[in-house]
Amino acid sequence: MTKSNKIPRSGIIKCNPSTADNTRIFIDGSTRSHAALQTASIGLGTYKPGWQWSLHAGPQTGKSSENHIGYVISGRMKVKDPFGNEAEVEAGCAFEIMPGSDAWVMGDEPCIALDFIPMSNPAKSK
């Protein structure tokens, strides 16, 4: 019998998005980092007052917004879907926003939010 060179896998993956070394700094200085887990990525965004996806993120990424599932920790945002419907999401609010939507920070305090991105094929993302 030959010895396997496979490294044992852990059933626990732990990381902190606030200390990740993959922070994106948007045009206005707002930030977003993420922690990649096995089946999902957890993002942590700190969006400054006045931040807006279509002004400060979209032009930088070169693409339209994607589906977002998230939770607002503090502050608030207004979101607008591609059909023109608007809703405010505030601290304590979970949300899902369809692709092609826009969002902007409301008020004078930053909006801090988590977003959850399922990985479509976890085996390939390693």
N, C-alpha and C positions, 0 to 999 in steps of 0.2 A: 504494500500500500504506500502511495506517495504522500508526502506531507503537503498540505495546501498552503499556498502563499497568501491567501485571502486575509485581510485585516478584519477582525471582529467588528461588527457594527453595533453601535449603541442604539437603544430604543428611545433615547432622549437626546434632543438637540436643543441647545440653549444659546441665545445670543441677545444682545441689547441693541435695538436700532438707534438709540441715542448716542452710543459710542462706536457705531460702525464707521469704517474708514471709506465709505462710499457716499459721502454727503454730496448732494447736488445743491449748488447755490444758484438760485434763480436771478434773473436780471435785476430785480429790486432788492436782493440780499436775503430774501426768504430762503429757507432751507428744507430739504427732505432727504432723509437717509432711510435705509431699509436693512432688515435682517432677513437673510434667506434661510428658511427652514427646509425640511424635506418635501413638504407638499404645498407650502404657501410661503409667500414673502410678506412681512409685516413692515409697512412704511410708517415713519414718524415725520410729520411735516410741521414746521413752525412758519406760518404765513403772516407777514407783516401787514399792518393796516394799509389798505390801498392795493394789496396784491390781487391780481386777477389772472386766471388761467390763460385767457386769450391774449393778454398783454405781456405777461411775465414768464410763462412756461411754454405755451404753444410755439411761439417764435423761436425759442431756444431749442426745443426738441424737434421741430420741423414736422410735427404730426398733430392731428386733432386729439382731443381727450379720449381716453379709453373708459371702459366700464370701471366704476369705483364703488367699492363697498367699504364703509368706514365708520368711524366713531369720533365725535368731537369731544375732546378733553376740556378745552376752554376756548372762549371767544365764540364767534359765530360767522357763518358764511351764508350768502344767498347763492342758490344754484338755479340754473335755467336749462331746461332740456331742449332738444332740437325742435320741439313743437311749440316752444314759447312759454311753457308752464314754468312758474317760479315757486320756490319754497325756501324758507329760512331753516338752516340747521344750526343748532346751538349746543352748548355744553350739555352732555348727557344724552345726545341724540345719535342714534345709529342711522345710517343712510345707505342707499344704493342709487347711483346716478348712471344713467345709460351713456354709451359712447356718443361723442359729438356735443356734449353739454359744456356749459361754461360755469364758472364759480368765482366768487369774489368775496373778500373779507369785508365785513360790515363793522362799523364802529372804530374806536380808537385803540383797541387792544388786539394783539396778535391772535390768530386762530391756530390752536394746536390740535392736530387730528391724527388719528391712526388710519391707515388704509390696509386692506387685506387683499392680496392678489393670489388666487389659487394658481398653482403651477399645472399646466395642462398635461405634462408628461414628466412627473418627478424623476423617473429613472434617467431621462436625457439631460436634466438640468444640473447634474452633479459635475 
